[in-house]
């Protein structure tokens, strides 16, 4: 594959509007900043750049430090200092994030990622300031693991009996994968990375709670989604004259015959709806039409 085709593939990947993809790219970009800082350390012998980057992106549990750097509740969920840490989290997030996206819609992915990362950080802050033996310790935490666990358990709650091939040798229902990961965190609490395991468990609990509340008619990330919609609409209005000036012609596939949209037009509409709100947002008639269309193809 030459450089031009690789660049084209990357642009196509980004333009798909997949929020999971965008979040993975942000995580990789932040990780590359750490890589650059390590090169500076090796070239100059000074650890200041790497230490400064870590100190200002990590979540701090000591209140006096946390109050000076509160943004860590968000930035820590995008920060990885090790390649295996990054790779493990992003591979799991790629699968479970896209599972969540396909079922509940692209619109909820970023708000849930941000809210779960925020809540995991607050739980760590609370735990380290409530347990007497941990008070006064400035524990720092980085990584998307808490948010990723939220999507793992949310996905397992949505489709508990969905089977995946584990290690290319056996099929396992994802509810057992999620249960195993939660169990590992529970038994690992007394040993090492206490704050990390607390964040994982907090994320897992919120993932389960989120889906249960959504089924009850309460979308816990709706305020964040509404804010993004409001901000997007404001931006669209500000750029509307330019957008009108360069407005592309309508696709020839979007035609209407006898008052009804063509197959291609309706397929586009349904795919847009699935991308925005998830497959479950389709009506019974729309699902039937989509299955019939797939069989015809």
KEZADO-659360 format. One record per residue (C-alpha): z, y, x. Coordinates in pm, whole numbers, padded with zeros to 5 digits, always signed. Last residue first. Layout:
N
ZYX...
# end
This chain:
297
-00291-00761-02971-00266-00874-03331+00073-01033-03262+00199-00708-03109+00078-00510-03413+00259-00748-03646+00581-00715-03445+00553-00336-03449+00480-00328-03822+00783-00546-03896+01006-00327-03678+00876-00017-03857+00937-00170-04201+01291-00270-04105+01357+00085-03987+01366+00165-03618+01686+00314-03472+01785-00029-03340+01511-00008-03077+01674+00288-02906+01703+00658-02988+01468+00845-02754+01264+00565-02597+01254+00373-02924+01136+00682-03113+00869+00756-02853+00752+00395-02877+00734+00428-03254+00529+00748-03238+00292+00608-02975+00239+00295-03186+00168+00516-03485-00099+00706-03299-00260+00393-03156-00268+00224-03497-00421+00532-03658-00209+00769-03866-00256+00753-04244-00417+01019-04468-00740+00827-04498-00772+00810-04119-00556+01016-03888-00622+01051-03519-00393+01046-03218-00614+00849-02982-00826+01156-02904-00520+01302-02729-00447+01656-02831-00570+01923-02597-00332+02046-02335-00122+02362-02378-00164+02581-02071-00116+02916-02241+00118+02770-02498+00351+02641-02228+00345+02976-02051+00443+03154-02372+00711+02889-02453+00898+02906-02121+01209+03082-02250+01194+02892-02577+01177+02561-02391+01474+02657-02174+01683+02741-02477+01574+02417-02644+01674+02217-02338+02014+02385-02322+02075+02312-02690+01959+01953-02653+02180+01907-02345+02474+02052-02539+02404+01821-02831+02399+01521-02598+02733+01628-02449+02887+01673-02795+02737+01337-02909+02896+01138-02625+03169+00987-02842+02924+00879-03114+03136+00795-03417+02974+00586-03692+03197+00279-03670+02931+00103-03466+02944+00395-03224+03321+00359-03201+03290-00006-03106+03017+00076-02852+03225+00350-02689+03546+00149-02684+03383-00137-02493+03233+00098-02236+03561+00290-02217+03758-00022-02130+03506-00122-01862+03514+00226-01708+03893+00225-01695+03889-00124-01542+03644-00016-01273+03841+00303-01200+04165+00105-01160+03982-00135-00927+03867+00155-00712+04212+00314-00701+04372-00011-00584+04120-00067-00307+04314-00365-00173+04557-00635-00284+04769-00581-00593+04472-00482-00815+04244-00768-00708+04346-01002-00992+04249-00742-01253+03928-00635-01080+03806-00995-01053+03888-01052-01421+03682-00747-01525+03384-00875-01325+03418-01223-01474+03437-01087-01830+03121-00879-01776+02931-01183-01645+03070-01394-01929+02949-01143-02189+02615-01141-02009+02541-01499-02109+02459-01707-01803+02141-01886-01704+02153-02070-01372+01970-02089-01039+01807-01754-00960+02143-01612-00843+02231-01562-01210+01947-01579-01460+02037-01366-01760+02125-01470-02112+02189-01234-02404+02485-01364-02599+02700-01052-02578+02423-00810-02682+02591-00478-02767+02934-00565-02623+02781-00703-02304+02574-00387-02265+02881-00167-02316+03073-00385-02069+02812-00345-01797+02744+00020-01886+03111+00114-01842+03125-00096-01527+02848+00124-01385+03049+00438-01465+03350+00301-01277+03136+00172-00989+02950+00499-00933+03120+00560-00601+03377+00781-00433+03756+00794-00424+04015+00984-00228+04386+00905-00236+04600+01204-00151+04938+01035-00164+05229+01247-00288+05307+01011-00570+05195+00652-00517+05535+00480-00507+05648+00672-00816+05358+00562-01040+05276+00866-01255+05081+01083-01012+04850+00818-00870+04792+00671-01216+04702+01005-01374+04452+01110-01108+04294+00763-01116+04267+00785-01495+04112+01131-01466+03848+01001-01225+03759+00715-01460+03731+00964-01747+03483+01183-01559+03270+00888-01450+03265+00760-01809+03169+01104-01942+02891+01157-01689+02735+00812-01731+02772+00829-02110+02602+01170-02126+02322+01051-01892+02243+00735-02091+02274+00861-02452+01928+01019-02486+01747+00714-02350+01826+00514-02661+02081+00268-02793+01913-00070-02744+01653+00000-02475+01883+00241-02294+02178+00000-02287+01959-00272-02137+01814-00014-01898+02162+00079-01780+02262-00286-01756+01975-00380-01526+01939-00065-01316+02317-00014-01312+02371-00353-01152+02107-00283-00887+02240+00072-00837+02601-00036-00782+02518-00310-00534+02270-00098-00339+02502+00202-00309+02801+00000-00187+02570-00199+00038+02431+00123+00192+02771+00276+00256+02894+00631+00195+02825+00644-00178+02851+00952-00399+02711+01007-00747+03029+00924-00941+03232+01129-00692+03039+01440-00797+03184+01434-01150+03563+01419-01114+03512+01572-00768+03430+01903-00937+03804+01972-00942+03810+02077-00574+04094+02328-00529+04292+02184-00821+04237+01834-00682+04384+01928-00345+04716+02050-00490+04711+01768-00748+04678+01487-00489+04436+01235-00642+04120+01368-00480+03773+01266-00609+03512+01278-00336+03225+01525-00303+03396+01801-00106+03590+01582+00138+03294+01353+00196+03056+01634+00284+03311+01813+00504+03397+01491+00689+03030+01415+00752+02957+01768+00879+03279+01792+01089+03248+01460+01274+03119+01630+01589+02969+01406+01858+02652+01613+01851+02373+01359+01804+02580+01075+01660+02765+01302+01417+02442+01477+01320+02283+01139+01246+02587+01056+01033+02538+01379+00834+02176+01281+00771+02286+00944+00633+02545+01116+00414+02276+01346+00273+02066+01035+00215+02346+00900-00006+02326+01212-00222+01951+01156-00269+02002+00787-00350+02256+00871-00621+02022+01135-00765+01733+00886-00769+01949+00629-00949+02042+00889-01213+01675+00975-01270+01576+00610-01303+01848+00544-01560+01736+00857-01749+01385+00716-01788+01157+01015-01835+00844+00822-01739+00757+01112-01509+00985+00977-01234+00813+00637-01205+00468+00797-01226+00558+01032-00940+00683+00738-00732+00369+00535-00801+00152+00831-00698+00347+00876-00373+00314+00505-00295-00058+00522-00375-00104+00811-00133+00102+00654+00145-00101+00334+00152+00000+00000+00000
# end
